[in-house]
Amino acid sequence: MTTIYDIAKKTGYSPTTVSKAFNNYSDVREKTREEILRTAREMGYLPNAHARTLTTKKSWTLGVLFVEGTGVGIRHPFFGAVIESFKQVAVAKGYALMFISKDVGGKQSGYLENCRIHGVDGVVVFLSDYEDPYFLELLESDIPTVILDYETAQSHTVCSDNTAGAMLAVEYLTSLGHSRIAHISGGLNTIPGRRREEGYVAAMKTHGLELRKDYIVEGAFYALENGYAAMQRLLELPDRPTAVFASGDLLALGAVMAARDSGLSVPEDISVMGYDDIELARYVTPALTTVRQDTASLGTRAAEILLASIDRKGTGMEAIVLPVEVVVRESCAPPGEV
Protein backbone atom coordinates (compact mmCIF):
# COMPACT_ATOMS: atom_id res chain seq x y z
CA MET A 1 0.00 0.00 0.00
CA THR A 2 1.33 3.42 -0.97
CA THR A 3 2.18 5.75 1.91
CA ILE A 4 3.07 9.43 2.17
CA TYR A 5 6.70 8.31 2.55
CA ASP A 6 6.57 6.66 -0.88
CA ILE A 7 5.15 9.87 -2.34
CA ALA A 8 7.83 11.92 -0.56
CA LYS A 9 10.55 9.74 -2.03
CA LYS A 10 9.03 9.95 -5.52
CA THR A 11 8.58 13.75 -5.50
CA GLY A 12 11.66 14.69 -3.50
CA TYR A 13 9.64 16.58 -0.90
CA SER A 14 9.67 15.81 2.81
CA PRO A 15 6.89 13.67 4.35
CA THR A 16 5.84 16.76 6.30
CA THR A 17 5.37 18.77 3.10
CA VAL A 18 3.42 15.91 1.52
CA SER A 19 1.14 15.72 4.56
CA LYS A 20 0.61 19.47 4.52
CA ALA A 21 -0.27 19.35 0.81
CA PHE A 22 -2.98 16.75 1.46
CA ASN A 23 -4.38 18.85 4.30
CA ASN A 24 -4.37 22.15 2.39
CA TYR A 25 -1.92 24.01 4.62
CA SER A 26 -1.44 27.57 3.41
CA ASP A 27 2.38 27.44 3.62
CA VAL A 28 2.58 24.93 0.74
CA ARG A 29 2.90 26.55 -2.68
CA GLU A 30 0.09 25.73 -5.11
CA LYS A 31 2.54 24.35 -7.69
CA THR A 32 4.03 22.04 -5.06
CA ARG A 33 0.58 20.93 -3.90
CA GLU A 34 -0.51 20.12 -7.45
CA GLU A 35 2.66 18.09 -8.11
CA ILE A 36 2.18 16.09 -4.91
CA LEU A 37 -1.51 15.44 -5.57
CA ARG A 38 -0.79 14.43 -9.17
CA THR A 39 1.90 11.98 -8.03
CA ALA A 40 -0.44 10.59 -5.36
CA ARG A 41 -3.12 9.92 -7.97
CA GLU A 42 -0.61 8.22 -10.26
CA MET A 43 0.57 6.00 -7.40
CA GLY A 44 -2.98 5.17 -6.32
CA TYR A 45 -2.64 6.72 -2.87
CA LEU A 46 -5.81 6.93 -0.79
CA PRO A 47 -5.52 9.21 2.28
CA ASN A 48 -7.06 7.92 5.50
CA ALA A 49 -10.11 10.13 6.15
CA HIS A 50 -10.11 9.41 9.89
CA ALA A 51 -6.45 10.34 10.19
CA ARG A 52 -7.05 13.59 8.30
CA THR A 53 -9.88 14.47 10.66
CA LEU A 54 -7.75 13.84 13.75
CA THR A 55 -4.85 15.86 12.32
CA THR A 56 -6.76 18.88 11.05
CA LYS A 57 -9.81 18.90 13.37
CA LYS A 58 -12.01 19.00 10.26
CA SER A 59 -14.52 16.57 8.78
CA TRP A 60 -13.56 17.71 5.27
CA THR A 61 -17.27 17.69 4.42
CA LEU A 62 -19.39 20.64 3.28
CA GLY A 63 -23.16 20.66 3.61
CA VAL A 64 -25.35 21.69 0.67
CA LEU A 65 -28.74 22.97 1.78
CA PHE A 66 -30.82 23.02 -1.38
CA VAL A 67 -34.58 23.50 -1.30
CA GLU A 68 -36.56 25.21 -4.06
CA GLY A 69 -40.27 25.32 -4.75
CA THR A 70 -40.65 24.27 -8.38
CA GLY A 71 -40.11 20.55 -7.89
CA VAL A 72 -37.40 20.69 -10.54
CA GLY A 73 -34.71 20.65 -7.89
CA ILE A 74 -31.08 20.43 -8.90
CA ARG A 75 -32.17 19.72 -12.48
CA HIS A 76 -32.93 23.43 -12.80
CA PRO A 77 -30.12 24.53 -15.14
CA PHE A 78 -29.22 27.65 -13.15
CA PHE A 79 -28.83 25.87 -9.81
CA GLY A 80 -27.09 22.90 -11.40
CA ALA A 81 -24.47 25.15 -13.00
CA VAL A 82 -23.78 27.07 -9.77
CA ILE A 83 -23.51 23.90 -7.66
CA GLU A 84 -21.16 22.33 -10.21
CA SER A 85 -18.74 25.27 -10.08
CA PHE A 86 -18.96 25.26 -6.26
CA LYS A 87 -18.18 21.53 -6.24
CA GLN A 88 -15.13 21.90 -8.46
CA VAL A 89 -13.48 24.32 -6.03
CA ALA A 90 -14.45 22.32 -2.95
CA VAL A 91 -13.25 18.98 -4.34
CA ALA A 92 -9.98 20.53 -5.52
CA LYS A 93 -9.37 21.60 -1.91
CA GLY A 94 -10.05 18.11 -0.58
CA TYR A 95 -13.69 18.47 0.53
CA ALA A 96 -16.67 16.19 -0.08
CA LEU A 97 -20.23 17.49 -0.43
CA MET A 98 -23.28 16.23 1.43
CA PHE A 99 -26.88 17.35 0.97
CA ILE A 100 -28.60 18.52 4.15
CA SER A 101 -32.27 17.85 4.96
CA LYS A 102 -34.53 18.30 7.98
CA ASP A 103 -34.78 14.55 8.46
CA VAL A 104 -32.30 12.52 10.49
CA GLY A 105 -32.80 8.77 10.72
CA GLY A 106 -36.31 9.05 9.33
CA LYS A 107 -37.37 11.62 11.94
CA GLN A 108 -37.83 15.32 11.30
CA SER A 109 -35.39 17.34 13.37
CA GLY A 110 -33.78 20.27 11.62
CA TYR A 111 -30.96 21.43 9.38
CA LEU A 112 -28.74 22.34 12.34
CA GLU A 113 -29.08 18.95 14.02
CA ASN A 114 -28.30 17.23 10.72
CA CYS A 115 -25.18 19.37 10.37
CA ARG A 116 -24.11 18.62 13.94
CA ILE A 117 -24.60 14.87 13.56
CA HIS A 118 -22.50 14.74 10.39
CA GLY A 119 -19.99 17.28 11.64
CA VAL A 120 -19.92 19.37 8.47
CA ASP A 121 -17.32 22.14 8.41
CA GLY A 122 -19.61 24.63 6.65
CA VAL A 123 -22.79 24.94 4.59
CA VAL A 124 -23.68 26.50 1.25
CA VAL A 125 -27.36 27.45 1.10
CA PHE A 126 -29.76 27.55 -1.85
CA LEU A 127 -33.23 27.99 -0.35
CA SER A 128 -36.67 29.12 -1.47
CA ASP A 129 -38.09 29.77 2.02
CA TYR A 130 -35.79 31.96 4.06
CA GLU A 131 -38.42 32.36 6.78
CA ASP A 132 -38.20 28.67 7.64
CA PRO A 133 -37.43 28.48 11.40
CA TYR A 134 -35.11 25.54 10.76
CA PHE A 135 -33.05 27.70 8.40
CA LEU A 136 -33.01 30.58 10.89
CA GLU A 137 -31.76 28.17 13.57
CA LEU A 138 -28.85 27.20 11.32
CA LEU A 139 -28.14 30.85 10.50
CA GLU A 140 -27.84 31.72 14.18
CA SER A 141 -25.40 28.87 14.89
CA ASP A 142 -21.60 28.95 14.79
CA ILE A 143 -21.40 26.84 11.62
CA PRO A 144 -19.92 28.90 8.74
CA THR A 145 -22.44 29.52 5.96
CA VAL A 146 -22.57 31.20 2.58
CA ILE A 147 -25.97 31.90 1.02
CA LEU A 148 -26.80 32.37 -2.65
CA ASP A 149 -29.32 35.02 -3.70
CA TYR A 150 -30.08 36.34 -0.23
CA GLU A 151 -29.32 39.44 1.83
CA THR A 152 -28.43 39.19 5.52
CA ALA A 153 -25.71 40.40 7.89
CA GLN A 154 -25.68 37.01 9.64
CA SER A 155 -23.91 35.13 6.86
CA HIS A 156 -21.66 35.50 3.86
CA THR A 157 -23.77 36.06 0.75
CA VAL A 158 -23.15 35.86 -2.99
CA CYS A 159 -25.57 37.07 -5.64
CA SER A 160 -25.77 38.74 -9.02
CA ASP A 161 -26.71 42.42 -9.39
CA ASN A 162 -30.38 41.64 -9.94
CA THR A 163 -31.59 45.25 -9.91
CA ALA A 164 -29.00 46.38 -12.44
CA GLY A 165 -29.72 43.34 -14.62
CA ALA A 166 -33.42 44.15 -14.82
CA MET A 167 -32.63 47.77 -15.64
CA LEU A 168 -30.30 46.63 -18.43
CA ALA A 169 -33.10 44.47 -19.84
CA VAL A 170 -35.57 47.36 -19.95
CA GLU A 171 -32.94 49.68 -21.39
CA TYR A 172 -32.21 47.21 -24.18
CA LEU A 173 -35.90 46.90 -25.04
CA THR A 174 -36.35 50.68 -25.06
CA SER A 175 -33.32 50.98 -27.36
CA LEU A 176 -35.26 48.87 -29.87
CA GLY A 177 -38.16 51.34 -29.65
CA HIS A 178 -40.46 49.53 -27.22
CA SER A 179 -42.52 51.56 -24.74
CA ARG A 180 -45.24 49.05 -23.80
CA ILE A 181 -43.00 46.69 -21.83
CA ALA A 182 -44.50 44.13 -19.46
CA HIS A 183 -42.79 42.13 -16.73
CA ILE A 184 -43.32 38.51 -15.72
CA SER A 185 -42.07 38.59 -12.14
CA GLY A 186 -40.52 35.69 -10.28
CA GLY A 187 -42.47 36.84 -7.22
CA LEU A 188 -41.71 39.08 -4.27
CA ASN A 189 -41.09 36.14 -1.91
CA THR A 190 -37.50 35.81 -3.14
CA ILE A 191 -34.70 38.38 -3.14
CA PRO A 192 -33.95 37.95 -6.89
CA GLY A 193 -37.63 38.26 -7.81
CA ARG A 194 -38.03 41.35 -5.66
CA ARG A 195 -34.86 43.06 -6.91
CA ARG A 196 -35.60 42.33 -10.57
CA GLU A 197 -39.09 43.75 -10.27
CA GLU A 198 -37.64 46.82 -8.55
CA GLY A 199 -35.16 47.19 -11.40
CA TYR A 200 -37.95 46.95 -13.97
CA VAL A 201 -39.99 49.62 -12.16
CA ALA A 202 -36.97 51.92 -11.78
CA ALA A 203 -36.00 51.62 -15.44
CA MET A 204 -39.54 52.27 -16.65
CA LYS A 205 -39.65 55.44 -14.53
CA THR A 206 -36.19 56.52 -15.69
CA HIS A 207 -37.31 56.30 -19.32
CA GLY A 208 -40.59 58.08 -18.61
CA LEU A 209 -42.69 55.07 -19.61
CA GLU A 210 -46.15 54.31 -18.27
CA LEU A 211 -46.00 51.89 -15.35
CA ARG A 212 -49.17 49.80 -15.51
CA LYS A 213 -50.19 47.38 -12.77
CA ASP A 214 -51.71 44.99 -15.31
CA TYR A 215 -48.33 44.81 -17.07
CA ILE A 216 -46.73 43.13 -14.03
CA VAL A 217 -47.80 39.48 -13.73
CA GLU A 218 -46.30 36.96 -11.34
CA GLY A 219 -44.79 33.73 -12.61
CA ALA A 220 -44.34 31.95 -9.29
CA PHE A 221 -41.28 29.78 -8.65
CA TYR A 222 -39.76 30.71 -12.04
CA ALA A 223 -41.55 27.71 -13.54
CA LEU A 224 -42.09 27.38 -17.30
CA GLU A 225 -45.81 26.67 -16.95
CA ASN A 226 -46.25 29.81 -14.85
CA GLY A 227 -44.49 31.85 -17.51
CA TYR A 228 -46.96 30.40 -19.99
CA ALA A 229 -49.97 31.35 -17.82
CA ALA A 230 -48.59 34.85 -17.17
CA MET A 231 -48.14 35.49 -20.88
CA GLN A 232 -51.69 34.34 -21.55
CA ARG A 233 -52.94 37.01 -19.14
CA LEU A 234 -50.85 39.69 -20.84
CA LEU A 235 -52.09 38.69 -24.30
CA GLU A 236 -55.71 39.01 -23.14
CA LEU A 237 -55.25 42.74 -22.46
CA PRO A 238 -56.93 45.10 -24.97
CA ASP A 239 -53.63 46.88 -25.61
CA ARG A 240 -51.18 44.08 -25.11
CA PRO A 241 -47.48 44.85 -24.61
CA THR A 242 -45.06 44.83 -27.50
CA ALA A 243 -42.29 43.38 -25.33
CA VAL A 244 -42.10 41.20 -22.23
CA PHE A 245 -39.18 40.96 -19.82
CA ALA A 246 -39.34 37.76 -17.78
CA SER A 247 -37.52 37.34 -14.47
CA GLY A 248 -36.10 33.96 -15.49
CA ASP A 249 -35.34 32.08 -18.70
CA LEU A 250 -37.84 29.29 -17.99
CA LEU A 251 -40.52 31.94 -17.52
CA ALA A 252 -39.47 33.49 -20.82
CA LEU A 253 -39.59 30.14 -22.64
CA GLY A 254 -43.08 29.56 -21.27
CA ALA A 255 -44.04 33.04 -22.52
CA VAL A 256 -42.74 32.24 -26.01
CA MET A 257 -44.79 29.04 -26.08
CA ALA A 258 -47.94 30.94 -25.02
CA ALA A 259 -47.40 33.55 -27.72
CA ARG A 260 -47.02 30.87 -30.37
CA ASP A 261 -50.10 29.00 -29.18
CA SER A 262 -52.01 32.29 -29.50
CA GLY A 263 -50.99 32.58 -33.14
CA LEU A 264 -48.27 35.20 -32.59
CA SER A 265 -44.69 35.16 -33.77
CA VAL A 266 -41.67 35.99 -31.61
CA PRO A 267 -40.14 38.50 -32.14
CA GLU A 268 -42.19 39.79 -35.09
CA ASP A 269 -45.41 40.27 -33.11
CA ILE A 270 -44.01 40.46 -29.59
CA SER A 271 -40.49 40.46 -28.14
CA VAL A 272 -39.56 38.25 -25.18
CA MET A 273 -36.47 38.64 -23.00
CA GLY A 274 -35.30 36.38 -20.18
CA TYR A 275 -32.88 36.36 -17.26
CA ASP A 276 -30.16 33.81 -16.29
CA ASP A 277 -28.80 32.64 -19.67
CA ILE A 278 -29.33 28.96 -19.01
CA GLU A 279 -27.70 26.66 -21.58
CA LEU A 280 -31.02 25.95 -23.30
CA ALA A 281 -31.50 29.66 -24.09
CA ARG A 282 -29.11 29.55 -27.04
CA TYR A 283 -30.60 26.42 -28.60
CA VAL A 284 -34.34 27.19 -28.68
CA THR A 285 -35.99 28.87 -31.66
CA PRO A 286 -35.84 31.80 -31.61
CA ALA A 287 -32.67 31.84 -29.52
CA LEU A 288 -33.44 33.75 -26.33
CA THR A 289 -32.16 37.25 -25.66
CA THR A 290 -31.46 37.35 -21.94
CA VAL A 291 -29.48 38.76 -19.03
CA ARG A 292 -26.53 36.51 -18.27
CA GLN A 293 -25.59 35.58 -14.73
CA ASP A 294 -22.04 34.27 -14.33
CA THR A 295 -22.88 30.91 -12.77
CA ALA A 296 -19.23 29.82 -12.72
CA SER A 297 -18.22 32.89 -10.70
CA LEU A 298 -21.23 32.57 -8.37
CA GLY A 299 -20.30 29.01 -7.40
CA THR A 300 -16.56 29.66 -7.31
CA ARG A 301 -16.79 32.77 -5.13
CA ALA A 302 -19.24 31.03 -2.78
CA ALA A 303 -16.82 28.14 -2.32
CA GLU A 304 -13.80 30.40 -1.81
CA ILE A 305 -15.58 32.50 0.81
CA LEU A 306 -16.89 29.47 2.69
CA LEU A 307 -13.50 27.73 2.76
CA ALA A 308 -11.82 30.93 3.95
CA SER A 309 -14.44 31.25 6.69
CA ILE A 310 -13.82 27.67 7.81
CA ASP A 311 -10.10 28.40 8.04
CA ARG A 312 -10.90 31.61 9.98
CA LYS A 313 -9.38 33.83 7.30
CA GLY A 314 -10.74 37.36 7.02
CA THR A 315 -13.04 39.25 9.36
CA GLY A 316 -16.72 40.08 9.12
CA MET A 317 -19.31 38.84 6.68
CA GLU A 318 -18.78 39.32 2.95
CA ALA A 319 -21.66 40.36 0.67
CA ILE A 320 -20.51 39.72 -2.89
CA VAL A 321 -22.53 41.20 -5.77
CA LEU A 322 -21.42 40.09 -9.23
CA PRO A 323 -22.08 42.02 -12.46
CA VAL A 324 -24.40 40.78 -15.22
CA GLU A 325 -24.66 41.47 -18.95
CA VAL A 326 -27.22 41.44 -21.75
CA VAL A 327 -26.82 38.64 -24.29
CA VAL A 328 -28.48 39.60 -27.58
CA ARG A 329 -29.92 36.75 -29.65
CA GLU A 330 -33.11 36.44 -31.72
CA SER A 331 -36.18 36.80 -29.48
CA CYS A 332 -36.32 40.63 -29.47
CA ALA A 333 -36.81 43.08 -32.32
CA PRO A 334 -38.20 46.60 -32.83
CA PRO A 335 -42.01 46.73 -32.38
CA GLY A 336 -43.94 45.87 -35.52
CA GLU A 337 -40.85 44.81 -37.43
CA VAL A 338 -41.32 41.84 -39.74
Order of alpha helices (4+ residues) and beta strands (2+ residues): alpha-alpha-alpha-alpha-beta-alpha-beta-beta-beta-alpha-beta-alpha-beta-beta-alpha-beta-alpha-beta-alpha-beta-alpha-beta-beta-alpha-beta-beta
